[in-house]
């Protein structure tokens, strides 16, 4: 079965998932990593030392082709914009969000750390209509899209600094003692219990990794 590229607006967006009619022929991923050269020069070195300045968001670029000259799933579509407008909606501000939605772009299964699934927001959209009916309605279109990576701050911090937001249970630990250690307040143990769906706080298995929610 042919895997189709999908674009899924993430909650709380109410927009529907978009499945490509035709998979892209190519796509590109761009990522900039910031390094600066040390201004002081050392004649004994072949090159100046570098200082890491942080990573920039990845960017996904792809083209989607739409053609409604033939029925799609036995359904006649008179105007290709009935389909392309679903992509256009990803660029518009949603009232409840106060911004356009973040999306998850997926294309089949991929090894961990691969390009897909890609979570991002649309930063650029170009529509090109190339074939028209006698009444002026377009029936073919190519959409050129750019997505900027959109990271969940807490998830990103867990992945880059897991010890800061997680805690491995040691022998003799209780939720009260862990809350006292991480929050300096043992009465906040319920925050940890709720974040980890712990029904019996008196039974903690050694080696269990707990998510430690941040205090707001």
Secondary structure by P-SEA (a helix, b strand, c coil): cbbbbbbbbcccccbbbbbbcccccbbbbbbbbbbbccccccccccccbbbbccccbbbbbbbbbbbccccccccccccccccaaaaaaaacccccccccbbbbbbcccccccccccccccccbbbbbbcccccccccccbbbbbbbcccccaaaaaaaacccccbbbbcccccaaaaaaaccccccaaaaaaaaacccccccccccbbbbbbbcc
